[in-house]
């Protein structure tokens, strides 16, 4: 096993989270570590040798590493007003007559304070020759910092099979996402190195993907039914749409993502094929409390776990580039990733994914095969059939209604369609992990369930 041991002599790691720049990134993402190794190869005006490039390519294309790291204080960074050095901004600030200072802009400098032994280990399932190991260890020895220049590091590569148990491991059903490299990242960093440091902002990486990770110590649960989807959360700002028009908003999001891929749209994304499951676009409505009005706060993008790796990479690339959402009423919603912490309840992954035996609809289910006679038994059978079509087991009990169990959710008849739609509360014989979606428009947020609160279970 190949290990990279990174020590933080100052006990602090300074880098912003890719989803929320006010919060520190922790643990260090493997792609950031790879970028630091490439930067070390270019340090001092040098260029990496052909042997160094060969071993870096091997590391870049390897399976994602497992990580071992201590706990850290991840509090949000405060606002700090700092001088802006470019001349045009200073002149504009003086003309504006700022009361605080003519040449100040608000910035945040997040950092993770390590609460135990300040060492991080990355573990790859690779076997390298002694020469390759020496080349990588030489690059690690030249690493001076990771993240910003405020977090100094020492690093070395070793081949050791007696490694400590990792804290995070790559997992298809993981709930935490870290940026990892894919083939082509080295050449992308080469181009940045030739450009120098003149650019104010670096372009969005193309040869990076979000890899799901899971806690290695998390119990599997013998009676726990795993989800068929992985989850990507997106926050929407500047949008006043409600859950009753969730399907229109979801279709707009899908069109925007497909437009970023041009002719390379995977079948699981456009949905015009015979696949059982496609990418689902699930507008997340603020419901379930006294002041809820059903306003959409974000979108949960559910990717089928059986997606081809290349299709998944293309979809994640489109989501990483999605910045704005142009809606039919000329509203323009700003799209940002949802952070792992510090987010509203409606945008938290566990709100929609936590394993539960009882689930209730936030938006009503459009029955796949509605009965000709709307009798209760026939309607229940039709809803059970919609769940089965979506890939879920037969529930033990079903309760139908025209209204949701959640305060602020739209009524069934508020959804603008002539097709039969019903709210439901269902009870399974074992915990089911979400998202639970069913019905004709399930891939567009109509027929979206949420775990039923204990006090509302019937």
Buried (B, 14 or more C-beta within 10 A) or exposed (E): BBBBBBBBEBBBBBBBBBBBBBBBBBBBBBBBBBBBBBBBBBEEEEEBEEEBBEBBBBBBEBEBBBBBBBEBEBBEBEEEEEEBEEEEEBEBBEEEEBEEEBBBEEEBBBBBBBEEEBBBBBBBEBEBEEEBBEBBBBBBEBBBBBBEEEBBBBBBBBBEEEBEEBBBBBBEBBBBBBBBBBEBBBEBBBEBBEEEEEEEEEEEBEBBBBBBBBBBEEEEEEEEBEBBBBBBBBBBEEBEBBBBBBBBBBBBBBEBBBEBBEEEBBBBBBBEEEBEBBBBBBBBBBBBEEEBEBBBBBBBBBBBBEBEEEBBBBBBBBBBBBEEBEBEEEBEBEBBBBBBEBBEEBBBBEBBBEBBBBBBBBBBBBBBEBBEEEEEEEBBBBBBBBBBBBEBEEBEEBBBBEBBBBBBBBBBEBBEEEEBBBBBBBBBEEBBBBBBBBBBBBBBBBBBBBBBEEEEBE
